[in-house]
Amino acid sequence: MKYAVMIEPFDEGFEYVCDTKNSTGVWPTMGNPKIFNTRQEAEEESKNWNTGIVVEYKGETKWVWVYN
């Protein structure tokens, strides 16, 4: 099983933490999710974000917006 981290950067829903492809550390909108082999690795990454949550990644990038 693979894992990813999602964050809620604004009050508009969650998005995946993505791989950065440049030296700026900024990822493109709807870029490729950063994938982790273990839940522990994903949990460590989620600690870098105020709203980070660990989710199972099933090989498809589905952009799901979660509203409260």
N, C-alpha and C positions, 0 to 999 in steps of 0.2 A: 504494500500500500504506500502511496505517496501522499504528501501533505503540502499545504500552502498556507499562507497567512493572509488574512483580509483585514483591512482597516477602514474606518469611517472618517475620511479626512474632513468632511463637511457633514451637515445634517441632511445629505441627499442620498445616503445609502453607502454600502460597503463596496470596496474594490480590492483586487489582489495587490499585494506587494509584488512588484515586478523586478526582473533583472534590469540593471542599468547597463547600457551599451557604450557609455562614454565617460569621460573623466568628471563630468559635472555632478554625477550621483543622482540625476533626474531621469525618471523613466518616461517613455512615451505614454500618452493616454491609451488605455487598453492594450498595453504591451504584453510581453510574455511573462506569465507568473513565475516567480521564484519558487522552484520546487525543492522539497526536502525529502530525503529518504526515510527519515525517522520523525516521529512525533516530537521527540526531545529536541531535535535540531530546529523544528518549526517553532516550538515553544520558546527557545532561546531568541529566535528572531522576533517573535511577537512581543517580547519584553522591550524591544526598541521603539515600540509604538504605544501611545496612550490607549488606543482603541483596538489593538491587535487581537484577533481571534484565530485559532488554528482550525483549519477545515481539511477534510479528506479531499484529495485531488484525484479525479478519476480519468485523467487524460484529455479532458475536454475543457476548454476555456469557455465558461458560461458566465457572462457578466450579469450578476444578479444584484438588483438594488433592493435593499432591505429597509423598509420604512417602519417607523414606530408610530 
